[in-house]
Amino acid sequence: MDNYRDEFGEDPPSEAKAFFDALTGDNRRSIIFLSGKQVADGLDPWHTPYEVFCSPSHWLIRSAGVDRAFDDLALDGADDVLHKIPKSRTRRD
């Protein structure tokens, strides 16, 4: 995401489909930041769409996991996979 920000001066879109589209080349310069068929489709390894959340300090990319269900309230056995990616502390403006 930092490379995208460096190139375009802004974060990629935060809606999941638009996020993966932008990072896989559907951006104004057709630059590919991520590759792979499933990534291009915004799907996790179990073919469930990722969820993407953005805050001022980080990105959170969430997979539903092997059970293909997001476990919002699960206390035991939640298999969701979370990737928390810090945003760089510097921005090119």
C-alpha positions in Angstrom: 0.0 0.0 0.0 2.9 2.3 0.6 4.1 1.8 -3.0 0.6 2.7 -4.2 0.6 5.8 -2.0 4.1 6.8 -3.2 3.0 6.5 -6.8 -0.4 8.2 -6.6 -0.1 10.4 -3.5 -3.2 8.7 -1.9 -4.3 5.4 -0.4 -6.0 2.8 -2.6 -9.8 2.7 -2.3 -11.0 1.1 1.0 -13.9 -0.9 -0.5 -12.6 -4.4 -1.0 -13.3 -4.9 -4.7 -12.0 -1.5 -5.6 -9.0 -2.0 -3.3 -7.9 -5.2 -5.1 -8.7 -3.9 -8.5 -6.5 -0.8 -7.9 -3.6 -2.9 -6.6 -3.8 -5.4 -9.4 -3.5 -2.9 -12.2 -6.9 -1.2 -12.6 -5.5 2.2 -11.8 -4.8 5.3 -13.9 -1.3 4.1 -14.7 -2.1 0.3 -15.0 0.6 -0.4 -12.4 0.5 -3.9 -10.9 1.3 -3.9 -7.1 -0.1 -7.3 -6.4 -0.5 -10.3 -8.7 -2.3 -13.6 -8.8 -5.7 -14.8 -10.0 -7.3 -15.1 -6.6 -5.9 -11.7 -5.4 -7.1 -10.1 -8.6 -10.6 -11.4 -7.8 -10.3 -10.3 -4.2 -10.7 -13.8 -2.9 -9.0 -15.6 -0.1 -7.6 -19.2 -0.5 -11.1 -20.6 0.3 -12.7 -18.4 -2.4 -14.4 -16.1 0.0 -14.1 -12.3 -0.7 -11.7 -10.5 1.6 -12.9 -7.7 3.9 -10.8 -4.5 3.9 -10.7 -1.9 6.6 -8.7 1.3 6.7 -7.8 3.5 9.6 -5.4 6.5 9.8 -2.7 4.2 11.1 -3.1 0.8 9.3 -4.9 -1.4 6.9 -6.7 -4.6 8.1 -7.3 -7.3 5.5 -9.5 -10.1 6.7 -10.2 -13.6 5.4 -13.2 -15.6 6.7 -10.9 -18.6 6.9 -11.5 -22.3 6.2 -15.1 -22.2 7.4 -15.9 -19.4 4.9 -17.8 -17.4 7.6 -16.7 -14.3 9.3 -16.6 -14.9 13.0 -17.5 -11.5 14.5 -18.6 -12.8 17.9 -16.8 -16.1 18.2 -14.9 -16.6 21.4 -13.6 -20.1 20.6 -12.3 -21.5 17.4 -12.5 -18.4 15.3 -10.6 -19.2 12.2 -10.6 -15.8 10.5 -7.2 -14.7 9.2 -6.3 -11.1 9.9 -3.5 -9.1 8.2 -2.8 -5.8 9.9 -0.5 -3.7 7.7 0.8 -0.4 9.2 0.7 2.6 7.0 4.1 4.3 6.6 4.6 7.3 8.8 5.6 9.5 6.0 3.4 10.7 3.2 4.4 12.3 -0.1 2.1 15.3 -0.6 
